[in-house]
Amino acid sequence: MLDKTLLALNEVMKDEYRMAVVKHGGTFSSAHEGYAVILEELEEAQGDLKTLDFLTDGLWACVKRDEYMDDDYLKRFSLRAIHAAGELIQVAAMVEKFRHSQNVWVEIEKEDAR
């Protein structure tokens, strides 16, 4: 993937992270909560990937028959891939939130130990 594309996706992830912080707060209340949120986002992405597998099978069936694929089908395929990418960006944003939360938890533990 192009470095320029990765940089743009990283900016989208940061925006997603910022929106999540505004909506749900800056840290997870526990590691268990953070894990559960990450898992939920990942399961949503996996659902999209399963749909993409199904769409790929349909495309392959058409290719093997030397037929053209319906344009609406290809549009749905493309949009589902974009949706899956969005779900994976949400996973990355929640991992960043977990990372930030963990740093906060460590600082709290240090203060409590003093």
Salt bridges, closest charged atoms under 4 A:
GLU11 OE2 - LYS14 NZ 3.48
ASP15 OD1 - ARG18 NH2 2.47
ASP48 OD1 - ARG80 NH1 2.60
ASP48 OD2 - HIS83 ND1 2.56
GLU67 OE1 - ARG65 NE 3.03
ASP71 OD2 - LYS75 NZ 3.52
GLU87 OE2 - HIS83 NE2 3.82
GLU96 OE1 - ARG99 NH1 2.60
GLU107 OE2 - LYS110 NZ 3.56
